[in-house]
Amino acid sequence: MSYSLKRNLTDILVHGLLLIVVFFSLFPIIWMCIIALKGAGESVSGFNSLILQNPTFGNIQRLFELLPNFWSNFFNSFFTTFWGTATSLFFCSLAGFTFAKYKFPGNKFLFYFCVATMLIPPEVGSIPMFLVMRKFNLINSLWSLVIPRMATAIGIFYMRQYTMDVPDEIIESARIDGCPDFRIYTGIVLPIIKPAIASWGILTVIARWNDFFWPLIFLRKTEKYTLMVAITMLPFSEGMSTPWPVTMAGTALATLPVIIVFVILQAFMKDGLTLGAVKG
């Protein structure tokens, strides 16, 4: 068998396996969209759920009827996701830069202590965190979902590891030229670690947008709910009978913004990887 034939067969096998993986990855989204378009009385379980007989957009209209505060809930999710991501990117990258490029007493100890906190499940601190938020009168405030997670251990670790690859010579040259430290961070380090910023931004957006545990703890009023919490309350609007087509319609609408943000930030990540010069 010739080399070219072996290579072609290998390519076909690899692409075939990749297509199978992509199919299983996209199948839940496809199934969700099919259920969201189903009319009343159609099957939503088993293989029959994949058959779309009478597609309708009436489930979206029904969604707005069951969730009169839909756009308020959408704004709440947008608010917490935007500020949660912005603050996380700023403080995690700043802390990562500090741990990576500054030598001070206790540097390694503080960093390893920060990393060690990743071993503790976040749910363990839910009661103390609730008491702290209540002490500062932040219960039912959207800022209760932003302030406690402005910087996370995994974000600091990720940014620190990426910033370690920034050449020390560039930073030292900037200091010799009299460039302030914060200017070094914003004008030199951030452009270089743009791929890391985009990657962590994608992960943070997805995590904050899909967050369910913390909004359920800190928010008490329906108009303050995030979109994910509001959608889970749909069964209570229908007398404890889960309206699956309506729920899937709401889930599909809630998924769309995350997909858009992922595509946008992925483009920034690619641009950063191909960046060949340092912006100063």
Buried (B, 14 or more C-beta within 10 A) or exposed (E): EEEEEEEEEEEEEEEEEEEEEEEEEEEEEEBBBBBBBBEEEBEBEEEEBEEBEEEBEBBBEBBBEBBEBBEBBBBBBBBBBBBBBBBBBBBBBBBBBBBBBEEEEEEEEBBEEBBEEEEEEBEEEBEEBBEBBEEEEBBEBBBBBBBBBBBBBBBBBBBBEBBEEBEEEBBEBBEEEEBEBEEBBEBBBBBBBBBBBBBBBBBBBBBBBBBEEBBBBBBEEBEBBBBBBBBBEBBEBEEEEEBBBBBBBBBBBBBEBBEEBBEBBEEBBEEBEEEEEBEE
